Amino acid sequence: MSEVKSPPPPIGGSPRARRKEDARARILAEARRIVLDQGFEALTMRRIAEAAGYSAAALYLHFENREAIARELGEAGMRALLEALAEAGKTVDPLQRLKALGLAYAAFGRAEPETYRLIFMEPGFATTALGGKDAAGAAAFALIGGVFQDLATAGRLRDGLDLEGLALTFWIVLHGMVSLKLTCSAFLVAPEEDLLATALDNLLHGALRPNREP
């Protein structure tokens, strides 16, 4: 199971600061395990304290409540996703970038299935952890949205299209592909490259100007 990685303490940090960072990392790792093993509803301060080997009172020295812990977990997961997409986001040609982002997104779900399930597939968790205010999540979605904006700016899309709607639809397709690969791998056996190519062909059909191919 992947563990939540807290940023390392500054070089030369005091032993007290290092102990605090270690305690936070341990608390987050146990909270993550509880959500993945038992579901978000099972995440309580008491359970986290017991699993981490702290008193409930000690837990509140590090986090205000379970929602604060959930936010920390969600933000860490979204930062990991953003990092996974960053290199693909440098691809110059927008259509090639869209394919690269899709493959990078799928690769993240394959390489970090527990993180993906935590931030996108655990009922109730994302609403509490992210709440539409997560900067890394917004940046990750902006990478996808930027592709369609660049296509429109270059005159490669038909006029009057809902660019945000296209970006959202593409993300929905990606999530469907990744989540089905995680939960129904025996059924969804087609390679991700083939699934993505078919999805893009259908998504962009009628959106691209004539003589432009994905």
C-alpha positions, -999 to +999 in steps of 0.1 A: +000+000+000+014+034-009+019+057+020+011+094+022+043+113+018+047+144+040+073+170+030+106+164+047+114+188+076+139+215+068+176+206+070+187+213+105+152+212+119+148+207+156+141+172+170+107+185+181+098+196+145+109+162+132+088+144+158+058+165+148+063+157+111+067+120+119+035+120+139+015+138+112+028+113+086+018+083+108-016+098+115-022+104+077-010+069+068-034+052+093-063+074+082-057+065+046-056+028+055-089+031+074-106+048+044-093+022+020-101-008+042-134+003+058-147+032+039-149+069+046-177+066+071-154+045+093-130+073+096-133+088+131-107+105+153-110+077+178-102+050+152-073+070+138-059+076+173-061+039+182-045+028+149-017+054+151-010+046+188-019+081+201-045+094+225-075+112+209-063+144+227-028+141+210-045+137+176-061+171+180-027+187+185-020+179+148-054+181+131-085+200+140-109+172+130-113+143+106-123+167+078-089+183+081-073+149+078-094+141+048-084+174+032-047+166+037-052+131+021-072+144-008-047+172-015-018+148-014-035+125-039-043+153-063-008+167-061+004+132-071-020+132-101-009+167-112+027+156-111+018+125-132+002+147-158+028+175-158+052+160-184+023+151-208+011+187-205+043+199-221+034+183-255+032+211-280+006+199-305-028+201-287-042+168-301-011+149-293-011+165-259-047+153-253-037+118-261-006+121-239-027+134-210-051+106-214-024+080-213-007+096-184-040+097-165-046+060-172-010+052-162-015+070-129-046+050-121-027+018-130+004+027-109-014+042-079-048+023-078-053+030-041-046+067-044-070+068-074-097+050-055-093+072-025-097+105-043-122+095-069-141+063-060-146+064-022-182+076-015-183+108+005-145+112+006-139+136-023-168+159-013-153+163+022-116+162+012-117+185-018-150+203-019-142+220-052-114+241-036-084+219-042-057+239-061-039+208-075-071+193-087-081+225-104-046+227-120-049+191-133-083+198-149-069+230-163-043+210-182-072+192-200-092+223-205-062+241-219-060+216-248-095+225-260-088+262-256-056+259-276-074+240-303-101+267-305-075+295-305-057+278-334-089+276-354-090+238-353-125+235-337-158+245-350-173+278-337-197+279-308-185+247-290-187+244-252-150+240-245-155+234-208-181+208-216-157+190-240-130+190-213-154+177-187-166+150-210-131+139-217-124+137-180-155+116-175-144+092-202-110+089-186-125+083-152-148+057-166-119+039-183-096+039-153-123+030-128-135+001-149-099-011-154-096-011-116-129-028-108-136-049-139-102-057-154-113-092-165-141-076-185-124-045-198-094-062-215-088-038-244-056-019-241-059+017-228-043+031-260-071+015-281-098+026-257-085+062-257-082+063-295-118+052-298-130+077-272-112+106-289-125+097-323-160+098-310-156+129-287-140+150-315-163+138-343-180+169-354-159+191-331-128+194-353-130+215-385-129+195-417-096+179-427-083+179-392-078+144-378-072+135-341 
